[in-house]
Amino acid sequence: MILSCINSTGDVKAHSRSIWSARSAPVDHGFRGCEVAKANKIIITCAVTGSIHTPSMSPSLPVTAKEIAEAAVGAAQAGAAIVHLHARNPADGRPDQSPEAFAPFLREIKARSDVVVNLTTGGSPFMPVTERVAPASVWKPEVASLNMGSMNFGLFPMLRRFKEFRYDWEPQMLENSRDLVFRNSFKDIEFALRTLNETGARYEFECYDTSHLYNLQYFFHEGLVKPPLFIQTVFGLLGGIGPHPDDVMHMKRTTDRLFGSDYRWSVRGTRRFPMDRRGQVGGIECTTGAPGPQNHRGSGPRNRDAGRGAGNTAAQGRRQGGILITIG
């Protein structure tokens, strides 16, 4: 889940649609030199299934179109204003970036909810950009994610935690990430932007390290992206920037310096980051959190390997919304 502090009043979903034009007046509370916003609204965004985790890792991971739709609608009913959507092959749960795989749950979500739809263009790090961009190009969502740089993408450490798998592709995918570079070259990014700019989509720019912020600045200066930018900084994935509090503040300071007031800041974390850093980032002008699947395994204190599930997507949304309410 991703939780956002918006300095405004009125309908939450309407404000999520205006996140790229809202201008929250920052108030200096002396938090290590960063701006802090008055939070009158909390906008929760939920990535329902993602592509990193595999079906054997959690019974709460949505796989079929019906499960993905139910999870998305449940998240919206629990307070989420935006859902970030991937598709999976219903037979074995592997990532599926064909536009046809998205159609069943997109129809059901739109029929049952007014939640804002954000379609992935990350797909799976093993896929070429042409395959990854196809669903957003066909279905023309309000928002599309966009990875802003190539990187090592190490998922293999999860093999230490998970020993039994239902499908052969699961451990093979994790092991193969030892030799994986998630390609997002300047040519790839430009292709995605020129393809999706024609659809009118806005972007969630996913930045896993400071170099990705500079890549985004390049495209900003070239005029291929327009402000305000929705910048998603991601922490804790092996191959990207780490989850230490100093890493978070370094990314925030760099983003401030490069983009000034032309962006909205978001934080997404893996491993222990989502809950452990909530108090740090919750008061800064940003969205905070982690996609739903990141917490399906377990998110309680010191529960990294306890095996106690964190519950379904709606339950996580309620919990994380409560955290930001508690810290004010």
N, C-alpha and C positions, 0 to 999 in steps of 0.2 A: 504494500500500500504506500501511497505517496500523499502526504498531508500538506495542505497549503494554507498559509495565513494571508488573507486578503483584507485590506483596509477598506471595507465598503459595507453597504447594507442591502437588503433585498434578497431575491431568489438566488440560492447558491449555484444552481446549474447555469443560470444566466450569467453569473459572474465568472464561472469557469470558461464560458464561451468568450468572455471579454478579457481573459487573462493576458492576452497579447496587447491590449490597449489600456489596461488599468495602470494607474500611476499612484501607488500608495505613497503617502507622505512619510518619509523615514523620520524616526525620532532617535536621537543619539542617547543611548543609555550606557555608553562607555564600554561596550562588550568587545574588548580587544580590538578596537578601531573599526569595527564593522557596523553597518547600519542595522538598526532594529526597527521593525514595523509594528505599529499598533494592529493587533489582530482582532477584527470584529467578525470575520468569517473564516471558517476552516473548510477548505476544499480538499476532498479526498479523491485521489486517483488510484485506481487498482489495476495492476497488470495481472490478468486472471490466470494465465497458464505459462507464459514465457516459452523458452525453448531449451534452456540450460538443464533443467531438472528432468528426470525421466520417471516413467510411471511407477517403477519399483521403489522410488524414494518416498512416496507418500500416497496413501489412499485418497487424500483430499485433492490431488492434482487433477483438474478437469482435462479430459482427453476427447470425448465425443463432442459433436456439435451441440447436442442437448445439454451436456454437462457444462460446456463453456458458456452457453446462453444462460443457463440457470445460475452459474456463478456470477456472471456479469449483472444480471437482473438483481440477484441477491445483494451484490455489492452496492448497486444503486439504491435499493430499498434500505440498506443499512447506512446510507449517507454519501456514497461515492458520487461524484459529479462527472468523472471521466473514467472510461475503461480502456486500457491498453491491451490490444488483442493480437494473439498469435493463433494459428490453427495447427491441428495435429491429425495424423492419420488415425482414424478410429480403430483400425485393426491392431495396431501395436504401439500407438502413442508417439511415434517419431514426428518431428516437425514437418509440416506440409505447407509450402508457400504457394501452392496453386490457388488462383482466385476462386476456383470452384469449391475449395475446402472452406472458404470463409462464408460463402453464400448462406448456408442454412442458419448459422447462428447470428449473422448480421440481420437477416430478416426477422428472426424471433426477437432479438434485442430491440430493434427499432419498433416492432409492433407492441412491445410490452413496456417500454421505458423511453424517456427523453434524455437518457444519459449521453454525454458527449463521447463519440467513438474516436479512438486513436489507434490506427493500424500500424503494425510494425513494418519497417523496411530492413530491420536487422535480420529477421527470419532466423536462420541458423548460421553461425560463423563459417560453416562449411559450404555455403551456397554462394554463387556469383551474384553480383548486384542486379543483373537483369531479372533473375528469378526472384530476388528479394523485393524488388520494387513493384512487381506485377500486381499484387492485390490492391495496393493503394492507387495504382494507376487505373485499375478497372472500377473500383468501388468508390473512389473519390471521397474519402473521409474528411471530416472537419480538421483532423490532426493526423500527421504521420511522423513516426520517429525517424531519426536519421543519425547514424553513427559518423563521427567526425574525424576518424583517423584509423589507420591500420595498426594492429597490435598483436602481440602474443596473447593467446586466449586459453589459459591453462585451467581446464576442468578436471584433469586427472587426479588432483588431491582428493576428490570425492570418493575415489576407489578405496581409500583408507577407511572411510566411514561406512560404505555400503558394500557388502560382500555377496549378497544374493540378488539376482536379477531375473525378471520374468522373460525378457527378450534378449536375444544375442546382440542386437544393435546397441543396447545401452552401455555395457562395459567397453565395447569396441569404440563407440563415440568418445567416451571419457579418455580412454587410453590414447586414441589418435590425436587428442588435443595437445599431447607432448610436442608434436611436430606441426602445430597449427598456427598460421598467421591469419588473423581475421582481416581480410583485405578490404580496405576503404581508401583507395588511392584518390588523388585529386581528380583524376579522370572519372572514377566511380562516383564520387560525391557530386561532381558537376552533372553527370548523367542523371542521377537521381533528382537533383534540383530542377534541371531543365524539364524533365519528364513530369514531375509532380507540380511544378509551378503552374503548368497549364491547367491543372485541375482546381486550382484555388486553395489547395491545402496549406495550412500552417504547420510548423514543425516543432517537434520536441528534439532538440539537438543533444545527443548523448555524447558526453565528453568523459573519457576514462583517464585522462591525464592532462597536464597543462599544455602539451603540444597540440591537443585537440582543440583547445580554446584558441590557439593561434591559427589553426587551420580555419576555424569558424570566422575569425577576424578577417582572414584573407577573402573568404567568400562574401562577407559583409561589405568589405571595401570594394569588391568587384560588382556589387549591386545585385547579386543573385539571391540574397536573403534580405528581408525587410524587418525593421524593428517594429514593435519590441520583440526581442528574441526570447524564446522559452528554452533555457539552458539547463539540461539535466546533467549534473556532475555525479559520476558513479565511482564508488570507493570499494576497495577490498577484493576485487577480482585479480587473480594471479596473472600478471602481465600489464596491469594498470597501476594507478596510484593506490597507496595503501589506505587503511581505515583509521590511522592515527588522528587525533584531534588537530594536530599541527598541519596534517595534509588537508583536512577540511578547510581550515582557515587560509592556507596557501592558495587553494583553488578559489576561494571566495575573494581574496585580495586581488588575485590575477584577473578574475572576471570583472571585478569593479574597475580595475585599471584599463582593461581592454575595451569595455563596452559602456562604462559610465552608467547612465540612467536608461540605456536602450535595451534592457533585458529584465527578465524575471528569473530568479535563481531557484533551482531544484536540487535536491540531494537524494540519491538512491544508494543503498549500501547492500553488501553481501556479507555472509558469515555473521559475526557478532555485531556488525555495525547498526542494524536497524533499531534495536532497542537501546543499546549501550550509548548511542550518540544522540538519542532523542532530546535530552535536556540541553545539549550543546546547540543543536541547530534549530530547535523549536522556536526560539525567540528571535532568530535572525529573519530578515525579510527573504523568505524562501518557501519552497515546498520541501517536505522531508519524508523519508521513509524508504521502503523497498517493495518490489513487486510481490504480489501475492504468493507465488510459488516459493520465494526465498524463505518464507516463514511457515510453509506447510509442515516442515519437518519438526519444528519446535522453536518457540521464541521466549520461553520462560528464563528466569535467571539461572545461569550456569547449566543450561539445558542443551548444550551443543550436541551431546551424544546420548542424551537420556532417552530419546525415542518417544517422548511424550508429544503428540501432535499439537500444533498450534491452532487446529480447528480450520474450518473452511474460510473462504474469502470474506464472507459477511462478518463472521466472528472476529477476524483480524481487523477489519475496518472499524468495528465498534470499539475494539480495544485500543487501537492506535489513535482514533479520534479522542478517546478518553484521556490518553496521555497528554495530548496537546492542550486539552481543556484544563487538566490538572496543573500544568506548568504555566498556564496563562498566556 
